[in-house]
Amino acid sequence: MASTVSVVTRRVRAAAETTPGRYRLWSVVTALLLLATAVAGWAASTALRSGTDRIRNNAGPVLVATQQLVSSLAEADAAATAAFLSGRQEDPESRRLYEQALARASQQMEDVSALIGADPETHDSLKDLSVAVTRYAGLVEAGRATNQAGVPGAERYLVDALNLLGTTVADDVTRLTDATQRRFERDENRRDTGVLPAVVVAALALTVLLAAQLWVFRQSRRLVNLPMVVATLLLVGGIGWLVAATLRSGNDIEQARADGYDSITLTSRIQTTAYRSKADETVALITSDQARRTRAAETARTVLAERATPAAIDAVRQGRAPGLAGLLTDAAAVADSDRERAAVAEMLVRWQRYQDTSTALRATTDPAQARAVAVGPAAATFNGFNFSVESVLSDNRSQFLDGLASSARRLRSLTLVALFLPLVAAAGALGGLQLRINEYP
């Protein structure tokens, strides 16, 4: 080994003793560094694209599907209680809505399972959730069967189902959401880990390339070596392209999170909190448990602490602070377009209608009349509110996924550029140095 190194050292020294030999040494060093730049750029761009594609095709859709799952379970909850309250001859429309929502929830869990891949933490959370949802559906069916048979105690099954959805299922959904968010952040943080080393190698190659041109100028007294100048410009362009694409695609992801997913999370929280209030109201109606009615009112104040007056609604439409506290106000604060502000204002309108109906329900002393209000006006106004929430959720989902798609598009040609430009630069540098070598006999 030592003898081999000695031989190489002697050859390098011999080459450096002549001007053509020194040109050849510059050629070798410059070419090797540019080749290393091409390899590092290819590796970095490939990792960047694959990481971004994972976010776009896996982590992002998993986050969306998880939030859709939250909405579907909450909708199933509301429809199941409406069907139960409608009596032994249950309302077929409420039953249909329940079955559709539960089927969507099952499909969304399958979608999440297919997208998460080899992620034990998320799989465990999803498995626990699936078991809990199955138990919930079983309790709903038991309550339905005993209610239709006129067996006493049917209400207990429904109350247990509502409690299960509000505790175990809610906790499992939270764990699943937390796990998918951590995966999203992990993929986002790892996708550009190779960019800095690639830029460092490219900067070193650029430094050597500029030094070679300076040396050539001193030797040949020629200010411009066109092939080497072109090589320098190509290398600078490659570095700039890699850095710009990395920053812009990262900004697109961050913007998608800020404008899309964070809004999805907030809107889903509004929806589930509203459903929780409605569920507690239903349990209070069934069991005459005033503690649940009090909790329903407290949960409703989390959605909006005070009455949504016309002035407050108009303020939201115009992008001004409505002077109210609650999740709906938070949604108004993060709305970033006239369309989104109008949608939040509509949620305020619909929520106030539901609250007015709930107030009338609580004031009703006749149990049969109270059930009629719950199944009729209360269900109708709540469904109207839920429809307005779903429209906002749909817009936010599109905004989120469009942002991730934009991030991926910025990297479409990056791998080719990161590999091709340094290789062409290497050819240009070698060509420029060879022109000077050819001047010697």
Secondary structure, 3 states (H helix, E strand, C coil): CHHHHHHHHHHHHHHHCCHHHHHHHHHHHHHHHHHHHHHHHHHHHHHHHHHHHHHHHHHHHHHHHHHHHHHHHHHHHHHHHHHHHCCCCCCHHHHHHHHHHHHHHHHHHHHHHHHHCCCHHHHHHHHHHHHHHHHHHHHHHHHHHHHHHCCCCHHHHHHHHHHHHHHHHHHHHHHHHHHHHHHHHHHHHHCCCCHHHHHHHHHHHHHHHHHHHHHHHHHHCCCCCHHHHHHHHHHHHHHHHHHHHHHHHHHHHHHHHHHHHHHHHHHHHHHHHHHHHHHHHHHHHHHCCHHHHHHHHHHHHHHCCCCCCHHHHHHHHCCCCCCCCCHHHHHHHHCCCHHHHHHHHHHHHHHHHHHHHHHHHHHCCCHHHHHHHHHHHHHHHHHHHHHHHHHHHHHHHHHHHHHHHHHHHCCCCHHHHHHHHHHHHHHHHHHHHHHHHCCCC
